[in-house]
Amino acid sequence: MTTATRRAAHLTAASAAFALTLTCGTAAARAAAPGTPASPRPTAAASTGAAASLTGYRLAPGLLKITGGRTAGNPSQVHGVLGMPKGKGPHPVVVVLHGTHHNCVTTKDASDVVARNPVKTHWPLVCAKPGKPERGLGPDYLRQNAGLSHVVQALTRKGFVAVSIDVVSPEIWWGGETDATKGYTDLVSAHLRLLSDLNKGVDHGLKLPGVKGRIDTSRVGLVGHSRGGGYVLSPKAAQRAGLFGTVAIEPAENAEPAPHKVPVLNIRGACDEDVQPQAGRSTMKALAKSRSTKVAADVLLAGTGHRMINTNLAATDKGGGIGPCKASKVASPAAARAQAAQLTAAFLEQALRKAPSYRLPALDGPAPQGGNLRKGGPALTFRPARQETFTDPRTVREVASKQRLLPAIPKSLKINKRPDDGI
């Protein structure tokens, strides 16, 4: 997000069975068409012994290279929620980025702002110290990346290694990073380096079983919500090596064009209270007109607000309404989250294999409407689908290590904790 909206929906559904997975072809298949990566073949997940998993990981915080701002460095947490699919692989990777939200709150006093029981931790460097009041700050650092774990899980069901990463550090309201695009880019690269190391058997002390040899970081998809969605539409994101597809969910955009050459899906919420229901549509029209990609898809979800996509934020206002929608017009938050996640996963699965046409799931309630805006491009239609269920992010197992991916934060670094106006 780009405003002070910071409320949460609570995800309570249990985990469901995993469906088909994608595995990559043989080395010979990849070499069959020089210069063009071979599409992986859908195979039954039960044909291999590798199990699916959803794991949170935490490495030591580090410092991003600063590009200017109020402080001498830009510290970042290195948190992720990693989804490993069934099947031997190696599996392509999708990186999921959350938006801009307040991260330092007092959760017991913020029932109208965040979930009753959000995924959180303490980080006194940037938040208030427990028991010590600080203006505009609380002691609870919210793990907003965990609030998109349902998107990660939906992607694993389609055979992707997916990771939702913490991208708080680019935000100028406490870290001083004036170029958010650079911050997001550096963090995506850092987590991809971690995945590459895990694939080689270098676990950085995380002791994650069953990952060696199963991760293909040469094929990367990008998914972003809110400001994360604005980032994945940016020119910098479009330059990511190995990019095969992009999904922007209710994007908070910048003014730069989206020059993507890969399939792109923009998902809008008809009740969006933050970036408004038209978010991203003009960008997709321009992308379709540019003809740089064959798929510039734009989809509107009925009854869907902005905050309800992230489970750390309150889904609706008091009374059940949200944005321009009265309570009677608002979809079930769990259904809206499932719809966005299932659309994302299905779209990227078909983008990866270069489908001649796209058939995407449509759930009751937040049923999607839209299509491919690129004239002459692959048709995009919808099929009725059941609502999947997802693991409560508060129950996801976490592994931790004191090793680091980023340079150490100097003990002398002083952080201006005062939030900027409007955040």
PAGU-329316 format. One line per field, with one value per residue (C-alpha): residue in one letter; x, y, z. Coordinates in nm, 3 decimals, decimal comma, padded with zeros to 5 digits. Layout:
N
rest [A ...]
u [X ...]
v [Y ...]
w [Z ...]
REM end
This chain:
423
rest [M T T A T R R A A H L T A A S A A F A L T L T C G T A A A R A A A P G T P A S P R P T A A A S T G A A A S L T G Y R L A P G L L K I T G G R T A G N P S Q V H G V L G M P K G K G P H P V V V V L H G T H H N C V T T K D A S D V V A R N P V K T H W P L V C A K P G K P E R G L G P D Y L R Q N A G L S H V V Q A L T R K G F V A V S I D V V S P E I W W G G E T D A T K G Y T D L V S A H L R L L S D L N K G V D H G L K L P G V K G R I D T S R V G L V G H S R G G G Y V L S P K A A Q R A G L F G T V A I E P A E N A E P A P H K V P V L N I R G A C D E D V Q P Q A G R S T M K A L A K S R S T K V A A D V L L A G T G H R M I N T N L A A T D K G G G I G P C K A S K V A S P A A A R A Q A A Q L T A A F L E Q A L R K A P S Y R L P A L D G P A P Q G G N L R K G G P A L T F R P A R Q E T F T D P R T V R E V A S K Q R L L P A I P K S L K I N K R P D D G I]
u [00,000 00,095 -00,130 -00,194 -00,439 -00,312 -00,584 -00,596 -00,806 -00,763 -00,714 -00,853 -00,887 -00,693 -00,448 -00,585 -00,443 -00,193 -00,281 -00,058 00,300 00,528 00,865 01,124 01,212 01,534 01,855 01,803 01,460 01,604 01,871 01,618 01,545 01,860 01,788 01,439 01,384 01,180 00,844 00,814 00,565 00,269 00,311 00,127 00,284 00,240 00,496 00,782 00,864 00,933 00,668 00,523 00,607 00,548 00,823 00,909 01,277 01,471 01,832 02,022 01,908 02,144 02,211 02,110 02,326 02,171 02,090 02,014 01,769 01,751 01,977 02,323 02,208 01,898 01,859 01,640 01,498 01,567 01,240 01,071 00,789 00,910 00,680 00,829 00,605 00,577 00,789 01,158 01,199 01,400 01,105 01,086 01,070 00,809 00,892 00,598 00,623 00,387 00,300 00,368 00,206 00,291 00,510 00,555 00,229 00,090 -00,125 -00,335 -00,456 -00,483 -00,785 -00,918 -00,579 -00,437 -00,551 -00,630 -00,342 -00,106 00,227 00,473 00,809 01,012 01,276 01,373 01,611 01,315 01,015 00,953 01,118 00,865 00,727 00,876 00,623 00,741 00,525 00,367 00,534 00,453 00,680 00,533 00,706 00,447 00,562 00,361 00,522 00,358 00,024 00,065 00,143 -00,181 -00,040 00,276 00,073 -00,141 00,176 00,324 00,010 00,101 00,456 00,645 00,902 00,748 00,877 00,709 00,984 00,999 01,039 00,993 01,341 01,297 01,036 01,159 00,939 01,206 01,496 01,577 01,583 01,468 01,465 01,213 01,262 01,627 01,541 01,292 01,532 01,819 01,602 01,463 01,820 01,931 01,656 01,719 02,086 01,964 01,748 02,039 02,257 01,987 01,972 02,349 02,322 02,445 02,175 02,310 02,225 01,854 01,851 01,568 01,526 01,453 01,550 01,887 01,868 01,498 01,513 01,560 01,643 01,701 01,321 01,158 00,806 00,715 00,399 00,328 00,043 -00,013 00,326 00,477 00,237 00,358 00,713 00,651 00,508 00,817 01,088 01,343 01,137 01,087 01,465 01,488 01,692 01,486 01,152 00,864 00,553 00,425 00,114 00,024 -00,250 -00,413 -00,092 00,014 00,192 00,462 00,465 00,698 00,570 00,559 00,778 00,730 00,789 00,642 00,273 00,134 -00,185 -00,329 -00,585 -00,812 -01,056 -01,400 -01,414 -01,051 -01,034 -00,670 -00,548 -00,905 -01,081 -00,910 -00,557 -00,328 -00,586 -00,438 -00,095 -00,228 -00,395 -00,065 00,121 -00,129 -00,098 00,282 00,256 00,571 00,389 00,113 -00,064 -00,161 -00,454 -00,675 -00,922 -01,167 -01,273 -01,622 -01,660 -01,285 -01,106 -00,739 -00,661 -00,836 -00,564 -00,307 -00,406 -00,216 -00,459 -00,825 -01,040 -01,319 -01,419 -01,640 -01,984 -01,846 -01,822 -01,502 -01,409 -01,707 -01,893 -02,157 -02,138 -02,397 -02,170 -01,848 -01,721 -01,603 -01,242 -01,134 -01,294 -01,136 -00,792 -00,844 -00,961 -00,658 -00,419 -00,574 -00,584 -00,218 -00,104 -00,307 -00,195 00,175 00,150 00,006 00,252 00,543 00,432 00,339 -00,022 -00,198 -00,498 -00,562 -00,838 -00,845 -01,048 -01,360 -01,500 -01,846 -01,865 -01,552 -01,603 -01,354 -01,438 -01,197 -00,960 -00,650 -00,636 -00,377 -00,555 -00,469 -00,314 -00,414 -00,773 -00,829 -01,148 -01,277 -01,402 -01,596 -01,365 -01,385 -01,239 -00,913 -00,826 -00,496 -00,278 -00,314 00,013 00,051 00,095 00,367 00,689 00,982 01,354 01,615 01,986 02,225 02,403 02,349 02,290 02,338 02,624 02,601 02,418 02,671 02,603 02,648 02,371 02,095 01,751 01,505 01,197 00,949 00,700 00,667 00,341 00,081 00,219]
v [00,000 00,362 00,509 00,453 00,167 -00,124 -00,357 -00,731 -01,029 -01,347 -01,665 -01,968 -02,236 -02,559 -02,696 -02,882 -03,160 -03,064 -03,123 -03,151 -03,029 -02,911 -03,075 -02,962 -03,164 -03,351 -03,177 -03,304 -03,144 -02,811 -02,833 -02,920 -02,555 -02,345 -02,011 -02,112 -02,274 -02,592 -02,592 -02,840 -03,125 -03,160 -03,489 -03,649 -03,540 -03,889 -04,023 -03,894 -03,918 -03,548 -03,397 -03,047 -02,809 -02,456 -02,314 -01,972 -01,884 -01,611 -01,507 -01,226 -00,875 -00,687 -00,357 -00,265 -00,021 00,319 00,558 00,859 00,954 01,037 00,769 00,638 00,289 00,088 -00,215 -00,502 -00,812 -01,130 -01,315 -01,546 -01,798 -02,076 -02,319 -02,635 -02,837 -03,210 -03,371 -03,412 -03,097 -02,884 -02,646 -02,287 -02,008 -01,740 -01,449 -01,282 -00,922 -00,755 -00,386 -00,088 -00,120 00,005 -00,257 -00,119 -00,135 -00,237 -00,525 -00,550 -00,193 -00,215 -00,438 -00,191 -00,179 -00,532 -00,888 -00,992 -01,237 -01,130 -01,289 -01,065 -01,038 -00,769 -00,550 -00,269 -00,118 00,023 -00,035 00,068 -00,139 -00,351 -00,146 00,181 00,413 00,593 00,833 00,664 00,330 00,005 -00,285 -00,543 -00,573 -00,727 -01,002 -00,874 -01,129 -01,407 -01,243 -01,361 -01,724 -01,832 -01,705 -01,908 -02,220 -02,182 -02,157 -02,474 -02,656 -02,569 -02,698 -02,378 -02,312 -01,994 -01,750 -01,448 -01,213 -00,923 -00,600 -00,342 -00,197 00,012 00,228 00,580 00,626 00,474 00,349 00,637 00,440 00,693 00,448 00,179 00,005 -00,053 -00,180 -00,435 -00,542 -00,596 -00,797 -01,019 -01,086 -01,168 -01,424 -01,577 -01,617 -01,800 -02,032 -02,097 -02,187 -02,415 -02,592 -02,650 -02,788 -02,471 -02,420 -02,114 -02,289 -02,316 -02,697 -02,716 -03,079 -03,192 -02,878 -02,967 -03,013 -02,917 -02,539 -02,381 -02,013 -01,970 -01,941 -01,672 -01,537 -01,220 -01,152 -00,833 -00,688 -00,313 -00,141 -00,481 -00,496 -00,157 -00,286 -00,599 -00,378 -00,156 -00,152 -00,273 -00,580 -00,647 -00,679 -00,970 -01,251 -01,562 -01,386 -01,592 -01,419 -01,141 -01,088 -00,752 -00,765 -00,426 -00,245 00,088 00,212 00,460 00,669 00,444 00,232 -00,148 -00,273 -00,644 -00,907 -01,188 -01,256 -01,013 -01,031 -00,735 -00,818 -00,539 -00,530 -00,380 -00,258 -00,141 00,124 00,215 00,226 00,225 -00,030 00,093 00,029 -00,094 -00,094 00,201 00,040 -00,282 -00,093 00,077 -00,253 -00,417 -00,127 -00,152 -00,512 -00,604 -00,904 -01,127 -01,134 -00,815 -00,942 -00,732 -00,891 -00,736 -00,927 -00,852 -00,764 -00,747 -00,481 -00,400 -00,498 -00,833 -00,977 -00,973 -01,177 -00,946 -00,662 -00,608 -00,716 -00,459 -00,149 -00,175 -00,282 -00,500 -00,249 -00,157 00,118 00,201 -00,118 -00,168 -00,483 -00,658 -00,619 -00,740 -01,091 -01,331 -01,230 -01,595 -01,636 -01,313 -01,427 -01,770 -01,617 -01,391 -01,673 -01,929 -01,684 -01,602 -01,963 -02,076 -01,780 -01,834 -02,209 -02,137 -01,853 -02,086 -02,344 -02,073 -02,181 -02,094 -01,981 -01,921 -02,083 -01,939 -02,039 -01,842 -01,879 -01,790 -01,451 -01,271 -01,405 -01,250 -01,056 -00,948 -01,085 -01,029 -00,669 -00,747 -00,774 -01,096 -01,244 -01,568 -01,570 -01,558 -01,713 -01,846 -02,181 -02,252 -02,373 -02,474 -02,254 -02,393 -02,374 -02,260 -02,310 -02,053 -01,854 -01,843 -02,219 -02,234 -02,384 -02,143 -02,214 -01,956 -01,897 -01,623 -01,639 -01,349 -01,274 -00,898 -00,703 -00,662 -00,362 -00,135 -00,111 00,265 00,305 00,534 00,502 00,787 00,598 00,879 00,776 01,016 01,206 01,010 00,664]
w [00,000 -00,031 00,242 00,609 00,554 00,759 00,862 00,839 00,762 00,956 00,752 00,933 00,668 00,694 00,440 00,138 -00,075 -00,340 -00,708 -01,011 -01,017 -01,293 -01,336 -01,581 -01,885 -01,941 -02,035 -02,388 -02,402 -02,290 -02,558 -02,830 -02,908 -02,856 -02,695 -02,587 -02,245 -02,268 -02,094 -01,807 -01,848 -01,611 -01,426 -01,138 -00,811 -00,671 -00,917 -00,702 -00,335 -00,269 -00,041 -00,049 00,235 00,359 00,582 00,720 00,736 00,911 00,864 01,036 00,933 00,705 00,534 00,182 -00,011 00,043 -00,242 -00,028 00,243 00,609 00,750 00,669 00,581 00,506 00,735 00,622 00,778 00,580 00,629 00,382 00,355 00,127 -00,050 -00,196 -00,430 -00,466 -00,733 -00,802 -01,010 -01,045 -01,020 -01,148 -00,890 -00,818 -00,586 -00,408 -00,279 -00,033 -00,027 00,196 00,538 00,885 01,046 01,398 01,592 01,927 01,810 02,125 02,067 01,688 01,631 01,373 01,200 01,188 01,244 01,597 01,585 01,306 01,228 01,410 01,581 01,762 01,598 01,840 01,585 01,391 01,619 01,978 02,247 02,438 02,725 02,597 02,429 02,117 01,919 01,620 01,689 01,864 01,957 01,719 01,381 01,148 00,913 00,617 00,387 00,591 00,513 00,151 00,238 00,068 -00,263 -00,199 -00,125 -00,437 -00,645 -00,492 -00,598 -00,955 -00,916 -00,839 -00,572 -00,430 -00,171 -00,012 00,103 00,348 00,148 00,421 00,401 00,085 00,261 00,330 00,636 00,854 00,647 00,415 00,087 -00,172 -00,462 -00,369 -00,702 -00,623 -00,276 -00,407 -00,681 -00,437 -00,200 -00,475 -00,589 -00,234 -00,181 -00,522 -00,420 -00,112 -00,322 -00,556 -00,259 -00,117 -00,451 -00,429 -00,076 00,098 00,361 00,548 00,873 00,795 00,777 00,524 00,417 00,064 -00,128 -00,281 -00,656 -00,674 -00,737 -01,080 -01,036 -01,410 -01,453 -01,239 -01,204 -01,012 -00,813 -00,620 -00,417 -00,378 -00,393 -00,467 -00,762 -00,879 -00,863 -01,070 -01,346 -01,346 -01,615 -01,360 -01,279 -01,650 -01,687 -01,441 -01,600 -01,669 -01,619 -01,762 -01,622 -01,399 -01,186 -01,029 -00,764 -00,697 -00,792 -00,643 -00,951 -01,033 -01,350 -01,547 -01,836 -01,822 -02,111 -02,040 -02,305 -02,094 -02,016 -01,758 -01,550 -01,362 -01,090 -00,962 -00,671 -00,736 -00,373 -00,351 -00,079 -00,133 -00,494 -00,633 -00,859 -01,180 -01,049 -01,324 -01,603 -01,794 -01,766 -01,915 -02,198 -02,278 -02,256 -02,492 -02,736 -02,731 -02,855 -02,660 -02,510 -02,643 -02,308 -02,125 -01,921 -01,696 -01,452 -01,204 -00,890 -00,759 -00,391 -00,330 -00,125 -00,092 00,265 00,249 00,022 00,305 00,610 00,847 00,763 00,855 00,564 00,600 00,787 01,091 00,973 00,694 00,412 00,230 -00,013 -00,237 -00,139 00,127 00,337 00,118 -00,184 -00,019 -00,091 00,175 00,253 00,245 -00,098 -00,227 -00,112 -00,265 -00,593 -00,621 -00,528 -00,761 -01,053 -00,995 -00,983 -01,283 -01,494 -01,423 -01,486 -01,831 -01,896 -01,818 -02,073 -02,326 -02,350 -02,676 -02,469 -02,099 -01,889 -01,540 -01,232 -01,135 -00,783 -00,659 -00,488 -00,609 -00,964 -01,209 -01,524 -01,795 -02,052 -02,262 -02,382 -02,649 -02,983 -03,160 -02,845 -02,673 -02,552 -02,176 -02,043 -01,711 -01,585 -01,265 -00,987 -00,624 -00,355 -00,222 00,146 00,289 00,593 00,871 00,839 01,217 01,220 00,953 01,089 01,102 01,087 01,183 01,145 01,254 00,919 00,680 00,315 00,348 00,509 00,886 01,031 01,208 01,580 01,551 01,292 01,416 01,261 01,230 01,347 01,295 01,025 00,734 00,700 00,507 00,581]
REM end
